[in-house]
């Protein structure tokens, strides 16, 4: 497995407007990183640059010391998986087949034992046999997470680089908790990195090892949750009046809107 993912001097311009401006960062295995920031900060665009779906105007992304564009597509897909927002399929497949799509870079067909294992850890077994199009938005998100994990699955666990764009947006409280607990436990094994866009700052505070705060396409802060989630900084970058307290379990920062 490639040891580090490095982005150097990333900028992205669209119609003469700077969407991302000179961002450099390093992502390491065994870490869960949350991208946060107000609407329009550039979170989803940065994620698309990091995953290779957009080519930067300047700068580069490198995995294992090699630029993403120099990786063969199939080989890169064995190391890097992506879960986008609101993935729409042009066909109505059973849940197992959608999850099995993640195995395409490896065998070209679904591997039933791995699909069953991934469905079990992601809580998708109750969805077995159902058609993807008939699922709720939250159920579809869970299936897409399982598909992404299946893509990276080796030796009974995922290994590589997993990028997620707002994976909790359609989930209820139980499934938000289940998903983030699962991602945290998988990264703790040391073979998986997770980079996730989150709008809920309290979820980021509870589960992220590191938070990157974006504003107007720039990285304005990064570090541990307690370092980034400061009331004054949040008021400055989000324009909202907030109070920052401590979670009763573990002392992580928690954000409260001022009445």
Secondary structure by P-SEA (a helix, b strand, c coil): cccbbbbcbbbbbcccccccccccccccccbbbbbbbccccaaaaaaaaaacccccccccccccccccccccaaaaaacbbbbbccccccccccaaaaaacccccccccccaaaaaaaaaaaccccccccccccccaaaaaaaaaaaaaaaaccccccccbbbbccccccccaaaaaaaaaaaaaaaaaccbbbbbbbccaaaaaacccbbbbbccccccccccccccccaaaaaaaccccbbbbbbcccccbbbbccc
